[in-house]
Amino acid sequence: MQTSIAGPAGTIQLLVDLPEATPHGIAMVSHPQPLLGGNPRHIVPHSIARGLRAAGWIAVRPSFRGVDGSEGSYSDGVGEADDAVVVADHLRHLYPGLPLALVGFSFGAHVYARAACLLESRAPVHAIALLGLPVGRVPGGRAYEALPLPDRTLLLHGQDDAMAPLPQLLAWGSARQHPVTVFPGTDHFFKGCLPRATALIVSHLGRDGLPA
């Protein structure tokens, strides 16, 4: 199902996958870098949303600014995080009482890390899972601020990630003793490992707001 809501920069388009049974919760799933063609139909967010729906979660894939039907223009992750907070507030109003989780991938992982920090002080989300989180300067010249993620954040990363190099994330995690789950022999897109990564996300989110 496709719908839209009003955001700070205009319309935000949402793709919504509803489970067949009573939902356990709501999971926002973000997409990769729009400057590189990323959109909600990318194989990683699409596969994760499908897995979450099968596990009983409402999976919502917002389009970042300037992607598909979302208005506005690329905002380095800052405006996109503001939009994510608006989407989170909307979903909580639409589905009161259901736990809300953030599942971010690549540039979308950075955006949802920012959104999680913004929400932490007023309305913390139930769980956070970030795949391929970029930290520091990455190939292509873009730089991503290291953010103070909540302890309940699950970090998943490919050993051979060339787009968000693993050593930079491990250095950040080491300083904070924050665990990072590494998939050996796979890349930024979790080639060959995406079903296992999705299963870990489903387990991390749990059922009915409780960890599995």
HELIX and SHEET records of a PDB file:
HELIX    1   1 PRO A   34  LEU A   36  5                                   3    
HELIX    2   2 ILE A   43  ALA A   54  1                                  12    
HELIX    3   3 VAL A   78  LEU A   94  1                                  17    
HELIX    4   4 PHE A  107  GLU A  120  1                                  14    
HELIX    5   5 LEU A  166  ARG A  176  1                                  11    
HELIX    6   6 LEU A  194  LEU A  205  1                                  12    
SHEET    1   A 8 GLN A   2  GLY A   7  0                                        
SHEET    2   A 8 GLY A  10  ASP A  17 -1                                        
SHEET    3   A 8 TRP A  57  PRO A  62 -1                                        
SHEET    4   A 8 GLY A  25  VAL A  29  1                                        
SHEET    5   A 8 LEU A 100  PHE A 105  1                                        
SHEET    6   A 8 ALA A 127  LEU A 131  1                                        
SHEET    7   A 8 THR A 153  GLY A 158  1                                        
SHEET    8   A 8 THR A 181  PHE A 183  1                                        
SHEET    1   B 2 GLY A 136  ARG A 137  0                                        
SHEET    2   B 2 ALA A 143  TYR A 144 -1                                        
END                                                                             
